[in-house]
Amino acid sequence: MRARITMVSIAELTLIAALSGSGTYAFINSSIYSWVKNFGEAINLPLSYIPIVLWGLLSLYGVFNITLRGQGSGGFVFLVTLLSLPSILSHNILNWLGISGLEFTLSTSLGFYEVLVLGVLIITGYVVLNRMHLFKQARRNLTARGANPVDIESVTFNSYLVLILTIAVALVATTAIAFLSRNLELLVLDY
């Protein structure tokens, strides 16, 4: 039983690190990071360490709030999404910054499907982290009510199994939609 709890904690930490990495990766490939980097170079401030610092701060925030404080993952995933937003919006047809009066064009060196994969990873990570939080709460509630340890283990195992199967089906469906959308685009554009 203890080994399974440790495995869940390791999976949670790995997911936090992966989501932090995906947010940082999307940000450093955006035009906003290029602008910040150019600005730093203009004032002789070396900014080559920013990706590591961003990843570290995001990871620490996620570990502190989700793992240590036992809160949900909403704030953490919001920060990851905020860092990914310039790359995501660069593939948007509307110029949101132009609409709000800012003369800045968003761009990214990431392709559409790379941004799609990052977005799916962020959404999937959010769902998994929230489910893991709910499963931990259910486990604590069952323990507090004096449930049989075998029953607690059974409920926990079945909950994680259903979560893994649901995520696998969702990822297969997302992959199929991405594949079909690419083929539909090629068909419509006559490539």
Summary of the structure (lengths in Angstrom):
residues: 191
radius of gyration: 20.4
end to end distance: 55.5
largest distance: 65.0
contacts: 528
relative contact order: 0.11
helix: 80%
strand: 1%
